Amino acid sequence: MVKIYFILMAILVFTVACGNEPVDVLVAADGTVTTGKLLSIDPGRAFLSGGTVDVPASGRVWCLDGRTFAGEITASGGTVRSGSSSVQQDSVFLIIWGDSHIIQETHAIDAALGWHDTGIALQQGEILALHTTGTVVTETGTSTPDGQDKFSSSVSLAPGATSGQLVFKIGDHGQPVAAGSEWIGESQGDGNLIIAVNVPLEGSIEPRGVYTVTVKAGTFGSRPGTVVFCPATR
């Protein structure tokens, strides 16, 4: 996990050094940090305004909307491509070259059953993306995964989230996070991914309905030989 910490600190340092102006950051397998605007990517090489970096030809692209695709990566004219998949550069969350193992599962989250342990074990810093659909009924009415305008009560599973919102935590004692219909980020701890619909522990009516949650989880780039690109939008 040392490399994860180094990457995050590098992004922070270079953001501050540039007067709080975000910059693209690429961390090579040996820990070398290159910054500046991403100009293009050829198979095996990334070109930034701050320098050229050798990268493995194959990698994985994570998008801000939770999509992910892998293979030989190229980029030009503001578009990142791999095979038949492409995305605008400003929609990229992260690019990882090298070991980019990913887990993808779909889980049905019943509003009436409280916390659901997915069995997906995460480590600090691993990438997690959630895409959720469906409707449920709570004590305050019908809800989508983004929740209702009304905030939940102090006895809800996640008091800081809105009523009916899709929430998750890492491990039994993790801090609940409001996810909504789309969420992508890094695991803030070690443990199983646990998901729920945000409803009171004992509501005035029995909550009902199911959300369908597609979970994607993968390595951040802490394994040997991996190269990580974090865009300025990150």
C-alpha positions as CSV (number, residue, x, y, z in Angstrom):
1,M,0.0,0.0,0.0
2,V,3.1,2.3,0.1
3,K,2.7,3.1,-3.6
4,I,-1.0,4.1,-3.1
5,Y,0.0,6.6,-0.4
6,F,2.9,7.9,-2.6
7,I,0.5,8.5,-5.6
8,L,-2.0,10.3,-3.5
9,M,0.7,12.5,-1.9
10,A,2.2,13.2,-5.3
11,I,-1.2,14.5,-6.6
12,L,-1.6,16.7,-3.5
13,V,1.9,18.1,-3.6
14,F,1.8,19.0,-7.3
15,T,-1.7,20.5,-7.0
16,V,-0.4,22.8,-4.2
17,A,2.8,23.6,-6.1
18,C,0.7,24.7,-9.1
19,G,-1.4,27.2,-7.1
20,N,-4.3,24.7,-6.5
21,E,-4.5,24.2,-10.3
22,P,-5.0,20.5,-10.9
23,V,-2.5,18.7,-13.2
24,D,-2.3,15.3,-14.8
25,V,-0.1,13.0,-12.8
26,L,1.5,9.7,-14.0
27,V,3.4,7.5,-11.5
28,A,5.7,5.0,-13.2
29,A,6.5,1.5,-11.9
30,D,9.7,2.7,-10.2
31,G,7.9,5.5,-8.4
32,T,9.0,8.3,-10.8
33,V,6.3,11.0,-11.0
34,T,5.7,12.9,-14.2
35,T,3.2,15.8,-14.4
36,G,1.7,18.1,-16.9
37,K,-1.1,17.9,-19.5
38,L,-1.6,14.5,-21.2
39,L,-0.9,14.9,-24.9
40,S,-1.3,11.4,-26.2
41,I,-0.8,7.7,-25.6
42,D,0.8,5.2,-28.0
43,P,1.0,1.5,-27.2
44,G,3.8,1.4,-24.6
45,R,4.4,5.1,-24.2
46,A,2.5,8.1,-22.7
47,F,3.3,11.6,-23.7
48,L,2.8,14.4,-21.2
49,S,3.8,18.1,-21.5
50,G,6.2,17.3,-18.6
51,G,7.9,14.3,-20.2
52,T,7.5,10.9,-21.9
53,V,7.0,7.8,-19.9
54,D,7.2,4.1,-20.9
55,V,4.1,2.2,-20.0
56,P,2.9,-1.4,-20.6
57,A,0.9,-1.7,-23.8
58,S,-2.2,-3.1,-22.0
59,G,-4.0,-1.6,-19.1
60,R,-7.5,-0.7,-17.8
61,V,-9.4,2.6,-18.0
62,W,-11.8,3.5,-15.2
63,C,-14.5,6.1,-16.2
64,L,-16.1,8.7,-13.9
65,D,-19.5,7.0,-14.6
66,G,-18.2,3.6,-13.3
67,R,-17.6,2.0,-16.7
68,T,-14.3,0.2,-17.2
69,F,-12.6,-1.3,-20.2
70,A,-9.2,-2.9,-20.7
71,G,-6.7,-3.8,-23.5
72,E,-4.1,-1.9,-25.5
73,I,-4.6,1.8,-24.7
74,T,-4.1,4.7,-27.0
75,A,-5.1,8.4,-26.7
76,S,-5.2,11.4,-29.0
77,G,-7.3,14.4,-29.6
78,G,-8.8,14.2,-26.2
79,T,-10.1,10.7,-26.6
80,V,-8.9,7.5,-24.8
81,R,-9.3,4.2,-26.7
82,S,-8.9,0.5,-26.2
83,G,-10.3,-1.8,-28.9
84,S,-13.8,-0.8,-29.8
85,S,-14.2,1.2,-26.5
86,S,-13.5,4.9,-26.2
87,V,-14.2,7.8,-23.8
88,Q,-13.4,11.5,-23.7
89,Q,-10.3,12.2,-21.7
90,D,-12.1,14.5,-19.2
91,S,-14.4,11.5,-18.4
92,V,-11.5,9.3,-17.2
93,F,-11.2,8.6,-13.5
94,L,-8.0,6.6,-13.7
95,I,-5.8,4.5,-16.0
96,I,-3.9,1.6,-14.7
97,W,-1.3,-0.3,-16.8
98,G,-0.1,-3.7,-15.7
99,D,-2.0,-5.8,-13.2
100,S,-5.6,-4.5,-13.3
101,H,-7.6,-7.5,-11.9
102,I,-11.3,-6.7,-11.6
103,I,-14.3,-8.2,-9.9
104,Q,-17.8,-7.6,-11.3
105,E,-21.0,-8.9,-9.6
106,T,-24.7,-7.9,-9.4
107,H,-26.5,-7.9,-6.1
108,A,-30.2,-7.5,-5.2
109,I,-30.6,-5.1,-2.2
110,D,-33.9,-5.6,-0.5
111,A,-35.1,-2.4,1.3
112,A,-36.6,-4.5,4.1
113,L,-33.5,-6.6,5.0
114,G,-31.0,-4.0,6.2
115,W,-27.3,-4.3,5.5
116,H,-26.3,-6.9,2.8
117,D,-22.8,-8.3,2.9
118,T,-21.7,-8.8,-0.7
119,G,-18.8,-11.0,0.3
120,I,-16.5,-8.8,-1.9
121,A,-13.3,-8.2,0.2
122,L,-11.6,-4.9,-0.4
123,Q,-8.4,-3.4,0.7
124,Q,-7.6,0.2,1.5
125,G,-7.2,2.2,-1.8
126,E,-8.8,-0.4,-4.1
127,I,-11.1,1.1,-6.8
128,L,-14.8,0.6,-6.3
129,A,-17.7,1.5,-8.7
130,L,-21.4,1.1,-8.0
131,H,-24.2,1.4,-10.5
132,T,-27.7,1.1,-9.1
133,T,-31.2,0.9,-10.6
134,G,-34.8,0.3,-9.3
135,T,-37.3,1.8,-6.9
136,V,-38.3,1.2,-3.3
137,V,-40.9,2.4,-0.9
138,T,-39.8,3.9,2.5
139,E,-41.7,5.6,5.3
140,T,-41.5,8.8,3.3
141,G,-42.7,7.5,0.0
142,T,-41.3,6.1,-3.3
143,S,-37.5,6.5,-3.9
144,T,-34.8,5.9,-6.5
145,P,-31.2,5.0,-5.5
146,D,-30.4,8.7,-5.4
147,G,-32.8,9.1,-2.4
148,Q,-35.6,11.6,-1.7
149,D,-35.5,15.3,-0.9
150,K,-36.2,14.4,2.8
151,F,-33.2,13.5,4.9
152,S,-33.4,10.4,6.9
153,S,-34.0,10.3,10.7
154,S,-31.4,9.8,13.3
155,V,-32.4,6.1,13.6
156,S,-31.7,5.3,9.9
157,L,-28.9,3.0,8.8
158,A,-27.0,6.1,7.5
159,P,-28.3,9.3,9.2
160,G,-26.2,11.5,6.9
161,A,-27.8,10.2,3.7
162,T,-31.2,10.9,2.3
163,S,-34.2,8.6,2.8
164,G,-34.2,5.7,0.4
165,Q,-30.7,6.4,-0.9
166,L,-28.3,3.5,-1.7
167,V,-25.5,3.4,0.9
168,F,-22.5,1.3,1.6
169,K,-19.7,0.7,4.1
170,I,-16.5,-1.2,4.2
171,G,-16.5,-3.8,7.0
172,D,-19.0,-4.1,9.8
173,H,-17.7,-1.0,11.6
174,G,-17.0,1.1,8.5
175,Q,-18.4,4.6,8.1
176,P,-21.5,4.6,5.9
177,V,-21.2,6.3,2.5
178,A,-24.0,7.8,0.5
179,A,-23.6,6.3,-3.0
180,G,-26.8,7.0,-4.9
181,S,-27.3,5.7,-8.5
182,E,-23.6,6.1,-9.5
183,W,-20.5,6.1,-7.4
184,I,-16.8,5.6,-8.0
185,G,-13.9,6.0,-5.7
186,E,-11.4,4.2,-3.5
187,S,-12.0,1.9,-0.5
188,Q,-11.4,3.8,2.7
189,G,-10.6,0.7,4.7
190,D,-10.2,-3.1,4.7
191,G,-13.2,-5.4,4.8
192,N,-16.2,-6.7,2.9
193,L,-18.4,-4.4,0.9
194,I,-21.7,-4.1,2.7
195,I,-24.7,-2.4,0.9
196,A,-28.1,-1.2,2.1
197,V,-31.1,1.0,1.3
198,N,-31.2,3.8,3.8
199,V,-34.3,3.3,5.9
200,P,-35.0,3.6,9.6
201,L,-34.0,0.5,11.6
202,E,-37.7,0.4,12.7
203,G,-39.8,2.4,10.3
204,S,-43.4,3.4,10.7
205,I,-44.1,1.1,7.7
206,E,-42.3,-1.9,6.4
207,P,-40.0,-0.8,3.6
208,R,-40.3,-2.7,0.4
209,G,-38.7,-3.0,-3.0
210,V,-35.3,-4.0,-4.4
211,Y,-32.4,-2.1,-5.9
212,T,-30.2,-3.9,-8.4
213,V,-26.5,-3.0,-7.8
214,T,-23.7,-3.7,-10.2
215,V,-20.4,-3.8,-8.3
216,K,-17.0,-3.4,-10.0
217,A,-13.9,-3.6,-7.9
218,G,-10.3,-3.6,-8.9
219,T,-6.7,-2.9,-7.9
220,F,-5.5,0.7,-7.7
221,G,-2.0,0.0,-9.0
222,S,-0.1,-1.0,-5.9
223,R,1.2,-4.3,-7.4
224,P,4.7,-4.5,-8.8
225,G,5.1,-3.3,-12.4
226,T,1.9,-1.2,-12.5
227,V,1.8,2.4,-13.8
228,V,-1.0,4.8,-12.8
229,F,-2.3,7.8,-14.6
230,C,-4.5,10.2,-12.6
231,P,-6.1,13.0,-14.7
232,A,-6.5,16.5,-13.5
233,T,-10.2,15.9,-13.1
234,R,-9.4,13.2,-10.6
